[in-house]
Amino acid sequence: MGSESVKPGVAAASVIAGMFTLGLTDNFVPFISERGSLWQFHFIRSLMAFVILGGVVMLGFGTLRPKRLIAVLGRSFFQAGAMLIYFGCLSVLPIGVVVAGLFTAPLFVVLITILFQGQNVGPFRWAAVIVGFIGAMMVIRPDPSALDLVAFFPIFAGLLYAIGAVATRAWCEGESTLTLTAGFFGMLGVFGLIGIFVVNADAPVGHAGFVLRSWGPLDSAMLFWFAVQAVGSLIGIALIFRGYLLGEASHVAVFEYSLLVFASFWAWMLWGQTVPALGLAGMVLIAVAGAVIALRSATPVQAGRVPEP
């Protein structure tokens, strides 16, 4: 990237706008989870996303065809798995907790590159990993006397997302963002379709039944919120990608942590959810740890969201 093309202010604004969009649209999930199904949601949203992506291709803005199909499918498996858990958790956990768990991804990226790629990591990034995991524990506040494993699911989503982020660089070099976006939504659509036929539990009424339902009502209200999710996620991703085009990746990645602020703000505005002081402190530690990792990485480690989903 030439210096004349670097516009740090515009890049930061674009990423912040993308996170604002995602923070808002993710808070609409309770409108879906009360009556709908996680599997139905991902299947139909993916269909809607492909309609939009198909229109983009027809207008001459790229292709959905991958250069290495197996690599794209492998990367999409982990990224889609992370988002499957992420959206499932939104129905039963406060969004601040879920987002904070997903943002542990850069910490796992560091561990993966050490354990499986043999990279050397300095004391700053080691300290950031430790601080970040302390922050994660402060957010989920595990109670040994009443341990709820569901609270750890967002962190597992962060692990899967980290594997997908490493795979993006290791397996998918040269693939277009449009191709990776299509792979991501395609894999989520497959997961949704499988769940529709496999899940057959006696789902409770309300948000608690979101993951356990195979299908929910497909009325105009539900289709509207599915469409909002599909369009909102694509707009958010496009704004983030634009930010990475206009700025240096290691600096742009820091602004992705604004999602913690926006998601928590909209959760408070729409649902009255508040984050206790200890949880807020934990979010700050996670954001600081991720920023240190992004700025100290020779090959920048991107934060919770990357330019492609």
Solvent accessible surface area in square Angstrom, and as a share of the most:
residue,aa,sasa,rsa
1,M,126,0.56
2,G,34,0.32
3,S,100,0.64
4,E,148,0.66
5,S,44,0.29
6,V,37,0.21
7,K,104,0.44
8,P,94,0.59
9,G,55,0.53
10,V,65,0.37
11,A,0,0.00
12,A,13,0.10
13,A,60,0.46
14,S,4,0.03
15,V,0,0.00
16,I,59,0.30
17,A,41,0.32
18,G,0,0.00
19,M,0,0.00
20,F,84,0.35
21,T,26,0.15
22,L,2,0.01
23,G,0,0.00
24,L,44,0.22
25,T,10,0.06
26,D,4,0.02
27,N,4,0.02
28,F,31,0.13
29,V,1,0.00
30,P,22,0.14
31,F,77,0.32
32,I,1,0.00
33,S,0,0.00
34,E,94,0.42
35,R,94,0.34
36,G,0,0.00
37,S,0,0.00
38,L,4,0.02
39,W,34,0.12
40,Q,0,0.00
41,F,0,0.00
42,H,1,0.00
43,F,49,0.20
44,I,16,0.08
45,R,5,0.02
46,S,4,0.03
47,L,94,0.47
48,M,44,0.20
49,A,0,0.00
50,F,73,0.31
51,V,114,0.66
52,I,63,0.32
53,L,7,0.04
54,G,23,0.22
55,G,29,0.28
56,V,45,0.26
57,V,46,0.26
58,M,169,0.76
59,L,137,0.68
60,G,63,0.60
61,F,144,0.60
62,G,45,0.43
63,T,69,0.40
64,L,49,0.25
65,R,190,0.69
66,P,39,0.24
67,K,144,0.61
68,R,102,0.37
69,L,102,0.51
70,I,139,0.70
71,A,17,0.13
72,V,4,0.02
73,L,75,0.37
74,G,22,0.21
75,R,0,0.00
76,S,0,0.00
77,F,105,0.44
78,F,48,0.20
79,Q,0,0.00
80,A,0,0.00
81,G,11,0.10
82,A,0,0.00
83,M,4,0.02
84,L,29,0.15
85,I,34,0.17
86,Y,1,0.00
87,F,5,0.02
88,G,8,0.07
89,C,4,0.02
90,L,13,0.06
91,S,14,0.09
92,V,80,0.46
93,L,26,0.13
94,P,60,0.37
95,I,7,0.03
96,G,3,0.02
97,V,19,0.11
98,V,0,0.00
99,V,0,0.00
100,A,1,0.01
101,G,2,0.02
102,L,0,0.00
103,F,1,0.00
104,T,0,0.00
105,A,3,0.02
106,P,1,0.01
107,L,1,0.00
108,F,28,0.12
109,V,2,0.01
110,V,3,0.01
111,L,46,0.23
112,I,23,0.12
113,T,13,0.07
114,I,39,0.20
115,L,130,0.65
116,F,160,0.67
117,Q,79,0.35
118,G,63,0.60
119,Q,88,0.39
120,N,144,0.74
121,V,23,0.13
122,G,32,0.31
123,P,109,0.68
124,F,116,0.48
125,R,39,0.14
126,W,108,0.38
127,A,51,0.40
128,A,5,0.04
129,V,7,0.04
130,I,103,0.52
131,V,51,0.29
132,G,0,0.00
133,F,51,0.21
134,I,89,0.45
135,G,0,0.00
136,A,2,0.02
137,M,73,0.33
138,M,40,0.18
139,V,3,0.01
140,I,16,0.08
141,R,109,0.40
142,P,50,0.32
143,D,69,0.36
144,P,126,0.79
145,S,103,0.66
146,A,70,0.54
147,L,98,0.49
148,D,78,0.41
149,L,118,0.59
150,V,53,0.30
151,A,15,0.12
152,F,61,0.26
153,F,100,0.42
154,P,1,0.00
155,I,17,0.09
156,F,101,0.42
157,A,0,0.00
158,G,0,0.00
159,L,53,0.27
160,L,26,0.13
161,Y,3,0.01
162,A,0,0.00
163,I,49,0.25
164,G,0,0.00
165,A,7,0.05
166,V,15,0.09
167,A,3,0.02
168,T,20,0.12
169,R,81,0.30
170,A,60,0.46
171,W,109,0.38
172,C,4,0.02
173,E,137,0.62
174,G,49,0.47
175,E,20,0.09
176,S,50,0.32
177,T,30,0.17
178,L,31,0.15
179,T,3,0.02
180,L,5,0.03
181,T,5,0.03
182,A,9,0.07
183,G,14,0.14
184,F,7,0.03
185,F,0,0.00
186,G,24,0.23
187,M,27,0.12
188,L,0,0.00
189,G,9,0.09
190,V,74,0.43
191,F,32,0.13
192,G,0,0.00
193,L,76,0.38
194,I,95,0.48
195,G,4,0.03
196,I,29,0.15
197,F,160,0.67
198,V,106,0.61
199,V,30,0.17
200,N,145,0.74
201,A,54,0.42
202,D,142,0.74
203,A,30,0.23
204,P,59,0.37
205,V,149,0.86
206,G,16,0.15
207,H,70,0.31
208,A,61,0.47
209,G,0,0.00
210,F,0,0.00
211,V,57,0.33
212,L,72,0.36
213,R,33,0.12
214,S,36,0.23
215,W,115,0.40
216,G,7,0.07
217,P,57,0.36
218,L,78,0.39
219,D,58,0.30
220,S,92,0.59
221,A,51,0.39
222,M,1,0.00
223,L,70,0.35
224,F,115,0.48
225,W,50,0.18
226,F,0,0.00
227,A,36,0.28
228,V,32,0.19
229,Q,2,0.01
230,A,1,0.00
231,V,67,0.38
232,G,6,0.06
233,S,10,0.06
234,L,24,0.12
235,I,85,0.43
236,G,0,0.00
237,I,12,0.06
238,A,59,0.45
239,L,48,0.24
240,I,1,0.00
241,F,63,0.26
242,R,115,0.42
243,G,0,0.00
244,Y,19,0.07
245,L,97,0.48
246,L,33,0.17
247,G,1,0.01
248,E,84,0.38
249,A,30,0.23
250,S,18,0.11
251,H,109,0.49
252,V,5,0.03
253,A,0,0.00
254,V,43,0.25
255,F,80,0.33
256,E,0,0.00
257,Y,15,0.06
258,S,23,0.15
259,L,0,0.00
260,L,8,0.04
261,V,100,0.57
262,F,39,0.16
263,A,0,0.00
264,S,20,0.13
265,F,84,0.35
266,W,47,0.16
267,A,3,0.02
268,W,139,0.49
269,M,107,0.48
270,L,69,0.34
271,W,92,0.32
272,G,52,0.50
273,Q,63,0.28
274,T,101,0.59
275,V,39,0.23
276,P,62,0.39
277,A,84,0.65
278,L,90,0.45
279,G,0,0.00
280,L,91,0.45
281,A,43,0.33
282,G,0,0.00
283,M,12,0.06
284,V,90,0.51
285,L,53,0.26
286,I,1,0.00
287,A,25,0.20
288,V,78,0.45
289,A,1,0.01
290,G,2,0.02
291,A,19,0.15
292,V,45,0.26
293,I,0,0.00
294,A,1,0.01
295,L,90,0.45
296,R,133,0.48
297,S,11,0.07
298,A,104,0.81
299,T,80,0.47
300,P,38,0.24
301,V,10,0.06
302,Q,37,0.16
303,A,3,0.02
304,G,0,0.00
305,R,19,0.07
306,V,5,0.03
307,P,10,0.06
308,E,18,0.08
309,P,9,0.06
